[in-house]
Amino acid sequence: MRYSYKTKGTCSTQIDFDIEDNIVTNVAFTRGCNGNLQAVSRLVEGKTVDEIESLLGGINCNGKGTSCGDQLAKAVREAASN
């Protein structure tokens, strides 16, 4: 199923992704650091929600208290919980 998540506190404004049987695919960020976010999207392709949370949850970007990776971890957990 396709999900969209409005980010909070980051340069990216939205994250779109699919989850099927707890596996995350097709991650795409709107705005933000294009090259870095393309890399993040490729690196998490095919990972589970738990793996993404473990890898990216809690990352802080420049003292913002969150990051695009942290927002992705929150997004996939929220989507998986619905």
N, C-alpha and C positions, 0 to 999 in steps of 0.2 A: 504494500500500500504506500502511496506517495504522501509525504508529510512536508509541511512548511512551518518553519519556526522563526519568529521575529526575535532577533538578538537584542540584548540589552548591554550597554556599556562597551561596545566594540565598534571598530571601523566598518566591519561587515554589518549589513542590516537584516539579512535573512539567510536561512540555510534551508535548502530543499534536499530531500533524500527519500529513499525507499527502504522499508523494512519488510522482510518476508522471513518467517520462522526465526526471528531474532537476529537475522543477518542484515547488515546495513550495506546498501549499494547506491550508486548514482548520486553521491554527495556533490552539491553545487552551492557555493557561497555567492551572495550578491554583495558587491562592493568589497572593500578591504584590500589587503595586499595580495594581488592577483596571483603572482608566482607562488608565494608561500601557501596560499589556500588551495591552489591546484595540487600542490604536493601533499598537503594534508588529506585532500579528497582521495588521492590515489593510494596513500598509505593506509587509510581506514577501509578501503574497498574490500568487502567480503568479511569484515570482522564482526564479531558479536557486539551487542550493546555493552556487556560487561567488559570486554576487551577495550572498547573505546573509552569507557568511563575510567578504567584503570590507567590507560595511557595518557589521556588528555585532561581528565577532571582535575580542577584546582590550579591549572596553569594561570599565572598572573602576568598580564602584559603591561609593562610600564606603570605599575602601581594602580591599575584600574580595578583590581580585585577580580578580574575575569580576563578572558582572552577568547579568540575565535575558537580555539580548541576546546576550552572549557565550556563555551556556549554549545558546541556540537555535542559534548558529553551530556549536557543537560537536555538538549533537544531530543537525542535518541532515547534517553531514559524516559522522558515525558511521553514520547510517542509509544514506546513499548508498554507503558503503564496504562494506556487508553484501550 
